[in-house]
């Protein structure tokens, strides 16, 4: 009996795989999506109110918006910045001593946002890497290190007094490891509203309920005689397809595809979801953010009065911050991202074999768009 051959198989049901699946489904194109879970690194607490992976969405996340409900706005005025021997909020007097630098930074971010928005639009129908290279401004940023960019544009003091802590708490890596594109990308919340969110997992499941294979792919091989791919799963099943989309986290994709290309540098963090009574020194804002040299990354107060506690330590001293506490959940994100440096991973990995995800640009919206693009490629709607 001849095996069933699907037009498309998607490996991985993170936000990039979901973007691909949704676009194919909209166009009634045959596919299956193979993954042990839905949402990938978008993981929520049991009640769905606290996000353990991706933490916020920006108001300019137009494509992924259909799968999230926006929650509280994260206000810059409620951030506390923690240096080794003191703390301050955004309205500290040092902000006004750096006013000229702040204006320069805002103008830089407005320029970046204009290019970035156009880049996203083009990336729906064109390869992410090609669209990036075709914008000389963005491509130059991607291949420049953040520290040199900051020095060149004379924004050092405003960045290291404010943005460095924000980026340390959201990228889990020091500024010196970032390229200028990533630095500006993760600095956009300075000029763009950001919100906590709830992932609409049930709606995603409903949209792909009969297309989801709950399994994990362990091996990919190409059948040259029949011009098709075969994927072998943990449950010892075989699936065949014409088009294969790999939408797994970068380290898994590298293993499955046996990539020789180096991935971007990793960032890792321990995330603890805690309940308890926090000490007054740590109860002055909604989010506490720490400088690059600190092993602490962030403490974020949640709507239900619990806390997200991010650190590089596996066994932090919770007693320094809480009178009492209870660990609700502990996740070691290792890695959390591949975010350092300027390495580029190609989209096309073989005949009708495509690699998507956050290999080059981190972020829910960009990853989702990458999924939309590969679907358009398969549907014959791409412009390249």
C-alpha positions in Angstrom: 0.0 0.0 0.0 1.4 3.4 -1.0 2.1 5.8 1.8 0.0 9.0 2.2 2.0 11.9 0.9 1.0 15.3 2.2 1.7 18.5 0.3 3.3 20.1 3.3 4.6 19.0 6.7 5.4 21.6 9.3 7.7 20.6 12.1 7.1 22.6 15.2 4.0 24.5 16.4 5.6 27.6 17.9 4.4 30.9 16.7 6.3 30.6 13.3 4.7 27.2 12.6 1.3 28.6 13.6 1.8 31.4 11.1 2.5 28.9 8.4 -0.4 26.6 9.3 -2.9 29.4 9.5 -2.0 30.8 6.1 -2.1 27.3 4.5 -5.5 26.6 6.2 -6.9 29.9 4.9 -6.1 28.8 1.4 -7.3 25.2 1.9 -3.9 23.8 1.2 -3.2 20.3 2.6 -0.8 20.1 5.5 0.0 18.5 8.8 1.8 20.1 11.7 3.9 17.8 13.9 4.8 19.0 17.4 4.6 17.7 21.0 2.9 21.0 22.0 1.2 24.1 20.7 2.8 27.5 21.2 6.4 26.4 21.6 8.1 28.8 23.9 4.8 30.7 24.5 4.1 29.0 27.8 1.4 30.2 30.3 0.6 29.5 33.9 -2.2 27.0 34.6 -4.8 29.8 34.7 -3.4 31.3 31.5 -2.9 34.7 33.1 0.9 34.7 33.5 3.3 34.3 30.5 6.4 32.3 31.2 8.1 32.7 27.8 7.3 35.7 25.6 6.3 38.4 28.0 4.9 41.3 26.1 3.4 42.3 22.7 3.9 45.6 20.9 1.1 47.7 19.5 2.7 47.2 16.1 2.3 43.4 16.2 -0.4 43.5 13.6 -0.1 40.0 12.3 0.1 38.0 15.5 -2.6 40.1 17.1 -5.3 37.6 16.1 -3.9 35.0 18.5 -3.4 37.2 21.6 -5.6 39.2 24.0 -3.8 42.3 25.2 -3.7 42.9 28.9 -2.2 45.6 31.1 -0.1 48.2 29.4 3.5 48.1 30.7 4.2 51.7 31.7 7.8 53.0 31.6 6.9 55.2 34.6 6.5 52.0 36.7 10.0 50.6 35.9 12.7 50.6 38.6 16.3 50.6 37.4 18.8 48.8 39.8 22.5 49.7 39.9 24.9 48.0 42.3 24.4 50.6 45.0 21.2 52.6 44.2 17.9 52.5 42.3 15.8 55.1 40.5 12.8 55.4 38.2 12.5 56.9 34.7 11.8 60.4 36.0 15.1 60.6 38.0 16.9 63.8 37.4 19.6 62.1 35.4 17.0 61.8 32.6 17.0 65.5 32.3 20.8 65.8 32.3 20.7 63.5 29.2 17.9 65.3 27.4 19.8 65.9 24.2 20.8 62.2 24.1 17.2 61.2 24.7 16.0 63.3 21.8 18.7 61.7 19.6 17.7 58.3 20.7 14.0 58.9 20.0 14.8 60.2 16.5 17.0 57.1 15.8 14.2 54.8 17.0 11.6 56.6 14.9 13.8 56.1 11.8 14.3 52.5 12.7 10.6 51.9 13.2 9.8 53.4 9.8 12.3 51.0 8.1 11.3 48.0 10.3 7.5 48.4 9.6 8.3 48.4 5.8 10.6 45.5 6.2 7.8 43.5 8.0 5.3 44.3 5.2 7.8 43.1 2.5 8.7 40.0 4.5 5.1 38.6 4.2 5.8 37.9 0.5 9.6 38.0 0.4 12.4 36.1 2.1 13.3 37.7 5.5 17.0 37.6 4.7 16.6 39.1 1.2 14.3 41.9 2.6 16.8 42.6 5.3 19.7 42.8 2.8 17.7 45.0 0.4 17.3 47.6 3.1 20.9 49.0 3.4 20.1 50.8 6.6 18.8 47.7 8.4 21.4 45.5 6.9 24.2 47.8 8.1 22.6 47.8 11.6 22.4 44.0 11.6 26.1 43.8 10.9 27.2 46.5 13.4 27.7 45.8 17.1 25.5 47.7 19.5 28.3 49.2 21.6 29.9 50.8 18.5 26.6 52.1 17.3 25.9 53.7 20.7 29.3 55.4 20.8 29.0 56.6 17.2 25.6 58.1 17.8 26.6 59.7 21.2 23.8 58.1 23.2 26.0 56.3 25.7 24.8 57.8 28.9 21.1 57.6 28.2 21.5 54.0 27.1 23.6 52.8 30.0 21.5 54.6 32.6 18.2 53.3 31.3 18.0 51.0 28.2 20.8 48.7 29.2 18.8 47.4 32.2 15.7 47.0 30.0 17.6 45.0 27.4 19.3 42.9 30.1 15.9 42.1 31.6 14.3 41.2 28.2 17.2 39.6 26.2 19.0 38.0 29.1 22.3 39.1 27.7 24.6 42.2 28.0 24.6 44.9 25.4 28.1 43.9 24.2 26.6 40.7 22.7 23.9 42.4 20.6 24.1 43.8 17.1 22.7 47.3 16.5 19.5 46.0 14.8 18.6 43.8 17.8 19.5 46.7 20.2 17.0 49.1 18.4 14.4 46.3 17.9 14.3 45.6 21.6 14.4 49.3 22.4 11.2 50.1 20.4 9.1 50.0 23.6 10.5 53.4 24.4 8.3 54.8 21.6 5.8 52.0 21.0 3.2 50.9 23.6 3.7 47.4 24.9 1.2 45.1 26.7 1.0 42.0 28.7 -1.0 39.4 26.9 -2.9 36.1 27.0 -2.2 33.6 24.3 -5.4 32.3 22.6 -4.2 28.7 22.7 -7.7 27.2 22.5 -8.4 29.2 19.3 -5.2 28.0 17.8 -6.0 24.4 18.6 -9.5 24.9 17.1 -8.0 26.2 13.9 -5.6 23.2 13.4 -7.4 20.5 15.4 -7.6 18.0 12.6 -4.1 18.9 11.2 -2.1 18.5 14.4 0.0 15.4 14.9 1.1 15.3 18.6 4.6 13.9 18.2 8.2 14.9 17.9 10.3 14.6 14.8 13.7 12.9 15.3 15.0 12.5 11.8 14.5 13.9 8.3 15.5 12.2 5.1 15.0 12.8 1.4 13.8 10.1 -1.0 15.6 11.0 -4.2 13.8 8.3 -6.2 10.3 9.7 -5.4 11.3 13.4 -4.8 9.7 13.5 -1.4 10.7 14.0 2.2 10.2 11.4 5.0 10.2 12.4 8.6 10.5 9.9 11.4 9.0 10.6 14.8 9.5 9.7 18.4 6.5 7.5 18.3 8.2 5.6 15.4 5.8 6.9 12.8 6.8 8.0 9.2 5.2 10.9 7.4 5.9 11.9 3.7 5.5 15.2 2.0 6.4 17.3 -1.0 7.2 20.5 1.0 8.9 20.4 4.4 8.9 23.4 6.7 11.2 23.2 9.8 9.9 25.7 12.4 11.6 24.4 15.6 13.9 26.4 17.9 17.3 27.0 16.3 19.2 24.4 18.3 16.7 21.7 17.3 16.6 22.8 13.7 20.4 22.6 13.6 20.3 19.0 14.8 17.5 17.9 12.5 19.0 19.6 9.4 22.7 18.9 10.4 23.5 22.5 9.8 27.1 23.5 9.6 26.4 27.2 9.9 27.0 28.7 13.3 23.9 29.9 15.1 23.7 33.2 16.9 25.0 33.3 20.5 22.6 32.0 23.1 21.0 33.7 26.1 19.7 31.7 29.0 17.8 32.4 32.2 16.1 30.8 35.1 12.5 31.9 35.4 10.6 31.5 38.7 6.9 32.2 39.2 6.5 33.1 42.8 3.8 34.0 45.3 4.7 35.7 48.5 5.2 39.0 50.4 7.9 41.1 48.8 10.1 43.4 50.9 9.5 47.2 50.7 12.8 47.9 48.9 11.6 45.8 46.0 8.0 47.0 45.9 8.5 50.5 44.4 7.6 49.7 40.9 5.9 47.0 38.7 9.2 45.8 37.1 12.7 45.9 38.6 15.5 45.8 36.0 19.2 45.1 36.7 22.5 46.2 35.1 24.5 43.9 32.9 26.9 42.9 35.7 24.2 41.6 38.0 23.2 38.0 38.1 19.6 39.2 38.5 17.7 40.0 35.3 14.2 41.2 36.3 11.4 41.0 38.8 7.9 41.6 37.4 4.8 42.1 39.5 1.8 40.3 38.0 -1.8 41.3 37.9 -2.7 38.4 40.4 0.0 39.7 42.8 2.4 36.9 42.0 5.9 37.7 40.6 8.1 36.6 37.8 11.7 36.4 38.9 14.4 36.1 36.3 18.0 35.3 37.1 21.1 33.6 35.8 21.3 31.6 39.1 19.6 28.2 39.6 19.3 28.7 43.3 19.0 32.5 44.0 18.6 34.0 47.4 14.9 34.7 47.5 15.2 35.9 51.1 16.9 39.0 49.9 13.7 40.0 48.1 10.8 38.3 49.9 9.7 37.9 53.5 8.2 34.6 52.4 7.7 32.9 49.1 6.4 29.9 47.3 7.7 28.6 44.0 4.7 28.1 41.6 6.9 27.2 38.6 10.5 27.1 37.7 11.7 26.9 34.0 15.3 27.0 33.0 15.3 28.6 29.6 18.5 27.1 28.1 18.5 28.6 25.6 15.9 31.3 25.9 17.1 32.9 22.6 19.7 32.7 20.0 20.3 36.5 20.0 23.9 37.4 20.1 26.1 38.4 17.1 25.1 38.8 13.4 25.1 35.3 12.0 22.5 34.6 9.3 20.7 31.3 8.7 19.4 30.8 5.2 15.7 30.1 4.5 16.2 27.5 1.8 17.9 24.4 3.1 17.2 22.1 0.1 14.7 21.3 -2.6 11.4 22.4 -1.2 12.9 22.4 2.3 12.5 25.6 4.3 13.8 26.8 7.6 11.9 29.4 9.6 11.6 30.7 13.2 13.7 33.2 15.2 17.1 32.1 13.7 17.9 35.6 12.5 15.4 38.0 14.2 13.9 37.4 17.6 10.3 38.3 18.3 6.8 36.9 18.1 5.7 39.1 15.2 8.8 38.5 13.0 8.6 34.7 13.6 4.9 34.7 12.8 5.5 36.6 9.6 8.2 34.2 8.6 5.6 31.4 8.8 3.2 33.5 6.7 5.9 33.9 4.1 6.8 30.3 3.7 3.1 29.5 3.3 2.9 32.1 0.6 6.0 30.5 -1.0 4.3 27.1 -1.0 1.1 28.6 -2.4 2.9 30.3 -5.2 2.0 33.8 -3.9 5.5 34.9 -2.9 7.2 37.6 -4.9 10.6 35.9 -5.0 
